[in-house]
Amino acid sequence: MSYPVVVTVDRGIMIVTINRPEAKNAVNRDVAEGIAAAMKELDGNVEIHLAILTGTGGMFCSGMDLKAYLRGESPFIDGRGFGGLCSALPKKPLIAAVEGFALAGGFELAIACDLIVAGDTARFGTPEVKVGLIAGAGGLLRTSRQIPKRIAMELALTGETISATRAYELGLVNRVVGTGGALNAALTLARVIAANGPLAVVASKRIISDSQDWPASEMFAKQEPLLMAIARSKDAIEGATSFAEKRSPKWSGC
């Protein structure tokens, strides 16, 4: 039996793979439910530190499955949005490992992630306007927060795609690697993150994400409760102690 989403966990790193190569990994209801379940497990399991979202068959995701949509299937999950992810992001870090196309809904899944690693032949874009639709699952809302507004506007209005190299130049992508190497490169990045204090990683992600909307006059005050919680944690003591003792830390997540 072929599963639309395959989830594996190894040494605290979850890999979530969209597994519909025959449909270019287009998102149908089963894919959305699979991703939503994985994100719930990611945040609920203390043994998992972060996740990687990728696709099989040399393809990240071509967007919404239009055939399934016409049959009445919805790829939107209540409370979580398109693909079980776009409207409710996990607390823990999420890396997109992109090969091939990340278009329309696939692009929106990618930019919902905290970091993006791409193969050098990957393409990104929001071509919805070409079929009379708009990128309503975050493509219009998030892109202008991640790249210059005029470039985001051009992508949205023309529906044209950009290369992985151009996405890297714009700051949309963190790393570009040889074709076929995105997942391994994402795993290398994930292992570096997973070695750090889990509470500090989650708090750092939250502050960077939330502070985009904080007034400059309030941002340090809003950060203070999170900062104090981390400073008083057992992990903070363990981090300092292990550094002084020149050994690897043993995180407890509390």
ZITA-V537900 format. One record per pair of residues at least 12 apart in sequence whose ideal C-beta (glycine too) atoms are under 10 Angstrom apart, sorted by sequence separation. I is the first residue (numbers start at 1). J is the second residue. D is the distance in whole Angstrom. If there is no record, write none. Layout:
I_J_D / I_J_D
//
This chain:
5_17_7 / 6_18_8 / 7_19_10 / 19_31_8 / 39_51_8 / 63_75_9 / 64_76_9 / 98_110_6 / 110_122_9 / 126_138_10 / 127_139_10 / 128_140_9 / 140_152_8 / 143_155_6 / 144_156_9 / 164_176_5 / 174_186_9 / 193_205_10 / 207_219_9 / 210_222_8 / 211_223_7 / 238_250_6 / 239_251_8 / 4_17_10 / 5_18_6 / 6_19_5 / 18_31_6 / 38_51_7 / 96_109_7 / 97_110_9 / 111_124_8 / 126_139_4 / 139_152_9 / 140_153_10 / 143_156_7 / 163_176_9 / 164_177_9 / 175_188_9 / 210_223_9 / 238_251_7 / 3_17_9 / 4_18_7 / 5_19_6 / 39_53_9 / 96_110_4 / 102_116_8 / 110_124_7 / 125_139_9 / 126_140_8 / 175_189_7 / 235_249_8 / 238_252_7 / 4_19_6 / 5_20_9 / 19_34_9 / 38_53_8 / 94_109_10 / 96_111_8 / 98_113_9 / 111_126_10 / 140_155_10 / 147_162_10 / 151_166_9 / 155_170_10 / 164_179_9 / 174_189_8 / 207_222_8 / 235_250_9 / 237_252_10 / 3_19_6 / 4_20_6 / 18_34_8 / 35_51_10 / 96_112_8 / 97_113_9 / 102_118_8 / 107_123_9 / 139_155_8 / 140_156_6 / 207_223_6 / 210_226_9 / 235_251_5 / 2_19_7 / 3_20_10 / 17_34_10 / 18_35_8 / 96_113_4 / 106_123_10 / 107_124_6 / 126_143_7 / 139_156_7 / 155_172_10 / 206_223_10 / 234_251_9 / 235_252_6 / 2_20_8 / 16_34_8 / 35_53_7 / 64_82_7 / 94_112_8 / 95_113_6 / 96_114_9 / 97_115_10 / 98_116_6 / 99_117_10 / 100_118_10 / 106_124_9 / 107_125_6 / 108_126_8 / 125_143_10 / 152_170_9 / 164_182_9 / 233_251_10 / 234_252_5 / 235_253_7 / 2_21_9 / 4_23_9 / 16_35_6 / 63_82_10 / 64_83_9 / 86_105_8 / 94_113_4 / 95_114_7 / 96_115_7 / 97_116_8 / 98_117_7 / 99_118_8 / 100_119_8 / 106_125_9 / 107_126_6 / 124_143_10 / 147_166_10 / 151_170_6 / 207_226_6 / 233_252_9 / 234_253_9 / 235_254_7 / 2_22_9 / 5_25_10 / 63_83_10 / 93_113_8 / 94_114_5 / 95_115_5 / 96_116_5 / 97_117_5 / 98_118_4 / 99_119_4 / 101_121_10 / 102_122_6 / 103_123_7 / 106_126_10 / 107_127_9 / 108_128_10 / 135_155_9 / 147_167_8 / 152_172_10 / 203_223_9 / 206_226_7 / 207_227_8 / 233_253_9 / 234_254_5 / 4_25_9 / 16_37_10 / 17_38_10 / 93_114_5 / 94_115_8 / 95_116_7 / 96_117_7 / 97_118_8 / 98_119_7 / 99_120_10 / 100_121_7 / 101_122_7 / 102_123_7 / 103_124_7 / 104_125_8 / 105_126_9 / 107_128_10 / 135_156_7 / 146_167_10 / 151_172_9 / 233_254_6 / 5_27_10 / 16_38_5 / 61_83_8 / 82_104_10 / 83_105_6 / 86_108_5 / 90_112_10 / 92_114_9 / 93_115_7 / 95_117_6 / 96_118_8 / 97_119_9 / 99_121_8 / 100_122_6 / 101_123_5 / 102_124_5 / 103_125_5 / 104_126_6 / 134_156_8 / 147_169_10 / 148_170_7 / 203_225_10 / 204_226_9 / 4_27_9 / 15_38_9 / 16_39_8 / 82_105_6 / 83_106_9 / 85_108_9 / 86_109_7 / 89_112_6 / 90_113_10 / 99_122_6 / 100_123_7 / 101_124_8 / 102_125_8 / 103_126_8 / 104_127_6 / 105_128_9 / 147_170_4 / 148_171_9 / 203_226_5 / 207_230_10 / 4_28_7 / 14_38_7 / 31_55_10 / 85_109_6 / 88_112_10 / 89_113_8 / 90_114_9 / 98_122_5 / 101_125_8 / 103_127_6 / 104_128_6 / 111_135_10 / 135_159_9 / 146_170_8 / 147_171_6 / 202_226_9 / 203_227_8 / 4_29_9 / 5_30_7 / 14_39_9 / 16_41_10 / 83_108_7 / 84_109_9 / 86_111_9 / 87_112_9 / 89_114_8 / 97_122_10 / 98_123_9 / 103_128_9 / 112_137_8 / 146_171_7 / 147_172_5 / 4_30_4 / 5_31_6 / 16_42_8 / 82_108_6 / 83_109_5 / 86_112_5 / 98_124_8 / 101_127_10 / 104_130_10 / 111_137_10 / 112_138_6 / 126_152_9 / 129_155_10 / 133_159_10 / 146_172_6 / 200_226_10 / 203_229_7 / 204_230_9 / 3_30_8 / 4_31_5 / 5_32_9 / 7_34_7 / 14_41_7 / 81_108_9 / 82_109_8 / 85_112_5 / 104_131_9 / 108_135_6 / 111_138_7 / 112_139_10 / 129_156_7 / 143_170_10 / 146_173_10 / 199_226_10 / 203_230_5 / 3_31_10 / 4_32_9 / 5_33_8 / 6_34_8 / 7_35_9 / 14_42_6 / 85_113_9 / 107_135_7 / 108_136_9 / 109_137_8 / 110_138_10 / 111_139_7 / 127_155_9 / 128_156_8 / 129_157_7 / 130_158_9 / 131_159_9 / 202_230_9 / 4_33_8 / 5_34_3 / 9_38_10 / 25_54_9 / 83_112_8 / 104_133_8 / 108_137_4 / 109_138_9 / 126_155_6 / 127_156_10 / 129_158_8 / 130_159_4 / 143_172_8 / 4_34_6 / 5_35_6 / 7_37_8 / 25_55_4 / 31_61_8 / 53_83_9 / 75_105_7 / 82_112_9 / 105_135_8 / 107_137_9 / 108_138_5 / 111_141_10 / 112_142_7 / 116_146_10 / 125_155_6 / 126_156_6 / 129_159_5 / 130_160_9 / 199_229_8 / 200_230_6 / 203_233_9 / 3_34_7 / 4_35_9 / 5_36_9 / 7_38_5 / 14_45_8 / 24_55_9 / 25_56_7 / 81_112_9 / 104_135_7 / 105_136_10 / 107_138_9 / 108_139_5 / 111_142_5 / 124_155_8 / 125_156_9 / 126_157_10 / 127_158_9 / 128_159_7 / 129_160_10 / 199_230_6 / 200_231_10 / 5_37_8 / 6_38_10 / 9_41_9 / 25_57_7 / 32_64_9 / 53_85_8 / 103_135_10 / 105_137_6 / 107_139_6 / 108_140_9 / 111_143_6 / 126_158_9 / 127_159_4 / 5_38_7 / 9_42_9 / 12_45_9 / 14_47_10 / 24_57_8 / 25_58_10 / 26_59_10 / 31_64_10 / 32_65_10 / 104_137_9 / 105_138_9 / 108_141_9 / 125_158_9 / 126_159_7 / 127_160_8 / 197_230_8 / 200_233_8 / 7_41_8 / 12_46_10 / 14_48_5 / 21_55_8 / 24_58_10 / 25_59_5 / 27_61_6 / 31_65_8 / 105_139_8 / 108_142_8 / 111_145_9 / 125_159_7 / 126_160_9 / 127_161_7 / 199_233_5 / 7_42_9 / 12_47_6 / 13_48_8 / 14_49_9 / 16_51_6 / 17_52_9 / 18_53_8 / 19_54_10 / 20_55_8 / 21_56_5 / 22_57_8 / 24_59_5 / 25_60_7 / 26_61_7 / 27_62_9 / 30_65_10 / 61_96_9 / 104_139_7 / 107_142_10 / 108_143_9 / 111_146_6 / 125_160_6 / 126_161_9 / 198_233_10 / 199_234_9 / 200_235_7 / 9_45_8 / 11_47_10 / 12_48_6 / 13_49_7 / 14_50_7 / 15_51_7 / 16_52_7 / 17_53_8 / 18_54_7 / 19_55_8 / 20_56_8 / 21_57_3 / 23_59_10 / 24_60_9 / 25_61_5 / 26_62_5 / 27_63_7 / 28_64_8 / 29_65_9 / 60_96_7 / 103_139_10 / 107_143_8 / 111_147_9 / 125_161_3 / 197_233_8 / 199_235_5 / 200_236_8 / 11_48_10 / 12_49_4 / 13_50_6 / 14_51_4 / 15_52_5 / 16_53_5 / 17_54_5 / 18_55_4 / 19_56_5 / 20_57_9 / 21_58_8 / 24_61_8 / 25_62_6 / 26_63_6 / 27_64_5 / 28_65_4 / 31_68_9 / 60_97_8 / 61_98_9 / 123_160_10 / 124_161_6 / 125_162_6 / 198_235_7 / 199_236_8 / 9_47_8 / 11_49_9 / 12_50_8 / 13_51_7 / 14_52_7 / 15_53_8 / 16_54_7 / 17_55_7 / 18_56_7 / 19_57_8 / 21_59_7 / 23_61_10 / 24_62_4 / 25_63_9 / 26_64_6 / 27_65_6 / 28_66_10 / 30_68_9 / 39_77_10 / 60_98_4 / 62_100_8 / 63_101_8 / 66_104_10 / 123_161_4 / 124_162_5 / 197_235_5 / 9_48_6 / 13_52_7 / 14_53_9 / 15_54_7 / 16_55_10 / 17_56_6 / 18_57_9 / 20_59_9 / 23_62_8 / 24_63_8 / 26_65_4 / 28_67_8 / 29_68_7 / 51_90_7 / 59_98_9 / 60_99_6 / 61_100_9 / 62_101_5 / 63_102_9 / 122_161_10 / 123_162_7 / 124_163_8 / 196_235_10 / 197_236_7 / 200_239_8 / 9_49_10 / 17_57_10 / 25_65_9 / 26_66_8 / 28_68_4 / 29_69_10 / 35_75_10 / 37_77_9 / 40_80_9 / 50_90_9 / 59_99_6 / 60_100_6 / 61_101_7 / 62_102_9 / 63_103_5 / 64_104_6 / 65_105_9 / 122_162_10 / 123_163_6 / 124_164_7 / 18_59_8 / 20_61_9 / 24_65_9 / 26_67_8 / 27_68_8 / 28_69_8 / 32_73_9 / 36_77_5 / 39_80_7 / 51_92_7 / 52_93_10 / 53_94_6 / 54_95_9 / 55_96_10 / 58_99_5 / 59_100_4 / 60_101_6 / 61_102_6 / 62_103_6 / 63_104_3 / 64_105_5 / 122_163_8 / 123_164_7 / 197_238_8 / 9_51_9 / 18_60_8 / 20_62_9 / 23_65_6 / 26_68_8 / 27_69_10 / 29_71_10 / 32_74_8 / 33_75_9 / 35_77_8 / 36_78_9 / 48_90_10 / 50_92_5 / 51_93_8 / 52_94_8 / 53_95_7 / 54_96_7 / 55_97_8 / 57_99_9 / 58_100_5 / 59_101_6 / 60_102_4 / 61_103_8 / 62_104_7 / 63_105_4 / 64_106_9 / 121_163_8 / 122_164_4 / 124_166_8 / 125_167_10 / 197_239_6 / 18_61_6 / 23_66_10 / 26_69_9 / 28_71_9 / 29_72_10 / 30_73_9 / 32_75_4 / 36_79_9 / 49_92_7 / 50_93_4 / 51_94_5 / 52_95_5 / 53_96_5 / 54_97_4 / 55_98_8 / 56_99_9 / 57_100_8 / 58_101_10 / 59_102_9 / 60_103_9 / 61_104_9 / 62_105_8 / 63_106_5 / 120_163_8 / 121_164_7 / 122_165_9 / 123_166_10 / 124_167_5 / 196_239_9 / 7_51_9 / 8_52_10 / 18_62_10 / 23_67_8 / 29_73_4 / 31_75_7 / 32_76_7 / 33_77_7 / 36_80_5 / 39_83_10 / 40_84_9 / 48_92_7 / 49_93_8 / 50_94_7 / 51_95_7 / 52_96_8 / 53_97_7 / 54_98_7 / 55_99_7 / 59_103_10 / 61_105_7 / 62_106_6 / 63_107_8 / 64_108_9 / 120_164_5 / 121_165_10 / 123_167_9 / 20_65_8 / 23_68_9 / 28_73_6 / 29_74_6 / 30_75_9 / 32_77_5 / 35_80_8 / 36_81_9 / 39_84_6 / 43_88_10 / 50_95_7 / 52_97_5 / 53_98_9 / 54_99_8 / 55_100_7 / 61_106_3 / 62_107_10 / 63_108_8 / 118_163_9 / 119_164_7 / 120_165_7 / 122_167_8 / 27_73_10 / 28_74_9 / 29_75_6 / 38_84_8 / 39_85_6 / 43_89_10 / 44_90_10 / 55_101_9 / 60_106_6 / 61_107_8 / 63_109_9 / 118_164_4 / 124_170_10 / 28_75_6 / 29_76_9 / 33_80_10 / 35_82_10 / 36_83_8 / 37_84_7 / 38_85_9 / 43_90_5 / 44_91_10 / 45_92_10 / 55_102_9 / 59_106_9 / 60_107_9 / 61_108_9 / 117_164_10 / 118_165_9 / 5_53_10 / 6_54_10 / 27_75_5 / 29_77_9 / 32_80_8 / 35_83_5 / 36_84_3 / 40_88_10 / 42_90_5 / 43_91_5 / 61_109_6 / 107_155_9 / 116_164_9 / 120_168_9 / 124_172_7 / 26_75_9 / 27_76_10 / 32_81_9 / 34_83_9 / 35_84_4 / 36_85_7 / 39_88_8 / 41_90_10 / 42_91_8 / 43_92_6 / 60_109_8 / 61_110_8 / 89_138_10 / 118_167_7 / 124_173_8 / 6_56_8 / 32_82_7 / 33_83_10 / 34_84_7 / 35_85_5 / 39_89_8 / 40_90_9 / 42_92_6 / 60_110_7 / 86_136_9 / 87_137_8 / 118_168_7 / 201_251_10 / 32_83_5 / 33_84_6 / 35_86_10 / 39_90_5 / 42_93_9 / 55_106_8 / 86_137_4 / 87_138_8 / 116_167_8 / 122_173_8 / 200_251_9 / 202_253_9 / 31_83_7 / 32_84_4 / 36_88_9 / 38_90_9 / 39_91_10 / 42_94_8 / 85_137_9 / 86_138_5 / 116_168_9 / 197_249_7 / 199_251_8 / 31_84_8 / 32_85_8 / 39_92_9 / 82_135_10 / 85_138_9 / 86_139_9 / 195_248_8 / 196_249_9 / 198_251_6 / 199_252_9 / 32_86_10 / 55_109_9 / 82_136_8 / 83_137_7 / 107_161_9 / 118_172_9 / 122_176_8 / 195_249_8 / 197_251_6 / 198_252_9 / 199_253_6 / 27_82_7 / 28_83_10 / 29_84_10 / 39_94_8 / 81_136_10 / 82_137_4 / 83_138_10 / 86_141_9 / 104_159_9 / 118_173_5 / 121_176_10 / 122_177_10 / 196_251_8 / 197_252_10 / 198_253_5 / 199_254_7 / 27_83_5 / 38_94_10 / 53_109_7 / 60_116_10 / 81_137_6 / 82_138_8 / 86_142_9 / 103_159_10 / 111_167_10 / 116_172_7 / 117_173_7 / 118_174_9 / 120_176_5 / 195_251_9 / 197_253_9 / 198_254_9 / 27_84_9 / 53_110_8 / 81_138_8 / 82_139_10 / 110_167_9 / 116_173_5 / 117_174_6 / 118_175_7 / 119_176_8 / 120_177_7 / 121_178_9 / 122_179_8 / 194_251_10 / 27_85_10 / 60_118_8 / 103_161_7 / 115_173_9 / 116_174_6 / 117_175_5 / 118_176_5 / 119_177_6 / 120_178_6 / 121_179_5 / 53_112_9 / 60_119_9 / 102_161_9 / 115_174_5 / 116_175_8 / 117_176_8 / 118_177_7 / 119_178_7 / 120_179_6 / 121_180_9 / 53_113_6 / 101_161_8 / 107_167_10 / 114_174_9 / 115_175_8 / 116_176_10 / 117_177_7 / 119_179_4 / 120_180_10 / 122_182_7 / 52_113_9 / 58_119_8 / 76_137_8 / 111_172_7 / 113_174_10 / 118_179_10 / 119_180_6 / 120_181_9 / 51_113_9 / 60_122_7 / 63_125_10 / 75_137_9 / 102_164_9 / 110_172_9 / 111_173_10 / 119_181_6 / 120_182_9 / 51_114_10 / 52_115_9 / 53_116_10 / 54_117_9 / 58_121_9 / 59_122_10 / 60_123_9 / 63_126_9 / 110_173_9 / 118_181_10 / 119_182_5 / 50_114_9 / 58_122_10 / 60_124_9 / 63_127_8 / 64_128_9 / 117_181_9 / 118_182_6 / 119_183_9 / 18_83_9 / 50_115_9 / 52_117_9 / 62_127_10 / 63_128_8 / 66_131_8 / 99_164_9 / 102_167_9 / 107_172_10 / 117_182_5 / 98_164_7 / 116_182_9 / 117_183_8 / 119_185_9 / 66_133_10 / 117_184_9 / 118_185_9 / 145_212_7 / 16_84_10 / 117_185_5 / 118_186_9 / 145_213_10 / 16_85_9 / 64_133_9 / 98_167_9 / 117_186_4 / 63_133_10 / 116_186_9 / 117_187_9 / 102_173_10 / 115_186_8 / 117_188_9 / 63_135_9 / 117_189_6 / 32_105_10 / 64_137_8 / 113_186_10 / 117_190_9 / 31_105_10 / 35_109_8 / 63_137_9 / 115_189_7 / 25_100_8 / 98_173_8 / 115_190_9 / 14_90_10 / 24_100_8 / 25_101_9 / 63_139_10 / 24_101_7 / 25_102_10 / 26_103_10 / 27_104_9 / 96_173_9 / 14_92_9 / 16_94_9 / 26_104_9 / 27_105_5 / 31_109_10 / 96_174_9 / 98_176_10 / 99_177_10 / 115_193_9 / 5_84_9 / 24_103_9 / 26_105_8 / 27_106_8 / 95_174_8 / 100_179_9 / 114_193_9 / 14_94_9 / 15_95_10 / 17_97_9 / 26_106_8 / 95_175_10 / 97_177_10 / 99_179_7 / 16_97_10 / 25_106_7 / 27_108_10 / 99_180_7 / 13_95_9 / 15_97_8 / 24_106_9 / 27_109_8 / 99_181_9 / 100_182_10 / 99_182_5 / 25_109_10 / 97_181_9 / 98_182_6 / 99_183_8 / 97_182_4 / 98_183_10 / 96_182_9 / 97_183_4 / 95_182_10 / 97_184_8 / 18_106_9 / 95_183_10 / 97_185_7 / 98_186_9 / 97_186_4 / 95_185_9 / 96_186_8 / 97_187_8 / 18_109_8 / 95_186_5 / 114_205_6 / 95_187_9 / 97_189_9 / 97_190_9 / 95_189_6 / 114_208_9 / 95_190_6 / 114_209_8 / 93_189_10 / 94_190_10 / 93_190_8 / 95_193_8 / 93_193_6 / 92_193_10 / 93_194_9 / 92_198_8 / 93_201_6 / 92_201_7 / 93_202_8 / 27_137_10 / 91_201_10 / 92_202_6 / 91_202_5 / 93_204_9 / 94_205_9 / 90_202_9 / 91_203_10 / 93_205_6 / 92_205_7 / 91_205_7 / 90_205_9 / 91_206_7 / 89_205_9 / 91_209_10 / 89_209_8 / 58_179_8 / 58_180_7 / 60_182_8 / 58_182_10 / 55_182_10 / 56_183_10 / 54_182_7 / 55_183_10 / 54_183_5 / 52_182_9 / 52_183_7 / 54_186_7 / 53_186_9 / 54_187_10 / 52_186_5 / 52_187_7 / 52_189_9 / 52_190_6 / 50_189_9 / 51_190_8 / 50_190_6 / 49_190_8 / 50_191_10 / 49_191_10 / 50_193_6 / 49_193_7 / 50_194_6 / 49_194_4 / 48_194_9 / 49_195_9 / 50_196_10 / 49_196_8 / 49_197_10 / 50_198_9 / 49_198_6 / 48_198_9 / 47_198_10 / 50_201_7 / 46_198_8 / 49_201_7 / 50_202_9 / 49_202_9 / 50_205_9 / 43_202_9 / 17_183_9 / 15_183_8 / 15_186_9 / 15_187_8 / 13_186_9 / 13_187_7 / 15_190_9 / 11_187_10 / 14_190_9 / 10_187_9 / 13_190_5 / 12_190_9 / 13_191_7 / 11_190_9 / 12_191_9 / 11_191_8 / 13_193_9 / 12_193_10 / 13_194_6 / 12_194_5 / 11_194_7 / 12_195_9 / 11_195_10 / 12_198_9 / 49_251_9 / 49_253_9 / 46_252_9 / 47_253_9 / 46_253_5 / 46_254_9 / 12_251_10
//
